[in-house]
Amino acid sequence: MRQHVNPLSQFFQLPLSLPSKNILFEKSHYPIHLDIGSAKGEFLIELATKYPDWNFVGLEIREPLVILCEKKRRKLELTNLKFLFCNVNVSLDEWLSDLYFGQLKRVSIQFPDPWFKRKHFKRRLLNTNILNSIAKSMAKDGEVFIQSDIFKLIEYMTNTIDENRYFTRKNLGDLTSIDKNPYNVMTDREIFSLKKNLLIYRVMYIRNSLLFTN
Ligand SMILES: C[S@@+](CC[C@H](N)C(=O)[O-])C[C@H]1O[C@@H](n2cnc3c(N)ncnc32)[C@H](O)[C@@H]1O
């Protein structure tokens, strides 16, 4: 399976109409944890098993992974979890507008693709548009959690979120002060990085009380 796809290629610019929350979940009013770049899905499968009173959504641009994740999910009969194929930079905003205001309680963006070359920075998924889409649907105290083992990438991500007026950083200063995944489950890449003894940078942001205005 290809490791990276170019999210800016024409194919991935087609907006996908993602299914409404009412048909995604058995209990559509439960709070939602959205994991962006869910890859093989093990993180959300474990969370959905542990926390039946939350709904979980994994968004992933590599469709074969989404098909595999959905197979695993159906086998486990998890009705509070769904994996969806999309380019978040194209389809997230419309899907979020279908939720009740405040239903989106948590967003995690974990070890996103770094796109090291300067000319590829625009392929990085975290940007001001995505943050504003999240800010628009998230009520005060909602969480945006990011982590990476690449300093240059976490620096880019924290700079981008720090500039956004709707989020306030919880762990100021030291990017290594959160010493484990705050949701008590590790992602595949997190397990890999820990095995390799890589330093992991983790930052938690909280949706502040500023009302969203365009
Ligand atoms: C390095 S992997 C990390 C996977 C997982 N979060 C983890 O920590 O193990 C990043 C994932 O983000 C996905 N991704 C990258 N750009 C995306 C986009 N624009 N929309 C949705 N998913 C994207 C990639 O396909 C890949 O599976």
The ligand as an SDF file (V2000), in Angstrom:
LIG
                    3D

 27 29  0  0  0  0  0  0  0  0999 V2000
    1.9620    9.0490    9.4690 C   0  0  0  0  0  0  0  0  0  0  0  0
    0.3080    8.5100    9.4480 S   0  0  0  0  0  0  0  0  0  0  0  0
   -0.1210    8.4880   11.1660 C   0  0  0  0  0  0  0  0  0  0  0  0
   -1.2400    7.5490   11.4590 C   0  0  0  0  0  0  0  0  0  0  0  0
   -1.7810    7.5160   12.8810 C   0  0  0  0  0  0  0  0  0  0  0  0
   -2.4050    8.7720   13.2490 N   0  0  0  0  0  0  0  0  0  0  0  0
   -0.7390    7.1280   13.8670 C   0  0  0  0  0  0  0  0  0  0  0  0
   -0.3780    7.9720   14.7160 O   0  0  0  0  0  0  0  0  0  0  0  0
   -0.2650    5.9680   13.8340 O   0  0  0  0  0  0  0  0  0  0  0  0
   -0.6270    9.9230    8.8540 C   0  0  0  0  0  0  0  0  0  0  0  0
   -1.9520    9.5140    8.2220 C   0  0  0  0  0  0  0  0  0  0  0  0
   -2.6700   10.6970    7.7860 O   0  0  0  0  0  0  0  0  0  0  0  0
   -3.2890   10.4060    6.5250 C   0  0  0  0  0  0  0  0  0  0  0  0
   -3.5440   11.6790    5.8260 N   0  0  0  0  0  0  0  0  0  0  0  0
   -2.6050   12.5050    5.2890 C   0  0  0  0  0  0  0  0  0  0  0  0
   -3.1820   13.5710    4.6940 N   0  0  0  0  0  0  0  0  0  0  0  0
   -4.5310   13.4220    4.8610 C   0  0  0  0  0  0  0  0  0  0  0  0
   -5.6670   14.1960    4.4590 C   0  0  0  0  0  0  0  0  0  0  0  0
   -5.5090   15.3320    3.7850 N   0  0  0  0  0  0  0  0  0  0  0  0
   -6.9060   13.7540    4.7970 N   0  0  0  0  0  0  0  0  0  0  0  0
   -7.0470   12.5820    5.5020 C   0  0  0  0  0  0  0  0  0  0  0  0
   -6.0050   11.8140    5.9010 N   0  0  0  0  0  0  0  0  0  0  0  0
   -4.7680   12.2200    5.5940 C   0  0  0  0  0  0  0  0  0  0  0  0
   -2.2520    9.5290    5.8300 C   0  0  0  0  0  0  0  0  0  0  0  0
   -2.7690    8.7830    4.7550 O   0  0  0  0  0  0  0  0  0  0  0  0
   -1.7530    8.6490    6.9820 C   0  0  0  0  0  0  0  0  0  0  0  0
   -2.5020    7.4530    7.1190 O   0  0  0  0  0  0  0  0  0  0  0  0
  1  2  1  0
  2  3  1  0
  2 10  1  0
  3  4  1  0
  4  5  1  0
  5  6  1  0
  5  7  1  0
  7  8  2  0
  7  9  1  0
 10 11  1  0
 11 12  1  0
 11 26  1  0
 12 13  1  0
 13 14  1  0
 13 24  1  0
 14 15  1  0
 14 23  1  0
 15 16  2  0
 16 17  1  0
 17 18  1  0
 17 23  2  0
 18 19  1  0
 18 20  2  0
 20 21  1  0
 21 22  2  0
 22 23  1  0
 24 25  1  0
 24 26  1  0
 26 27  1  0
M  CHG  2   2   1   9  -1
M  END
$$$$
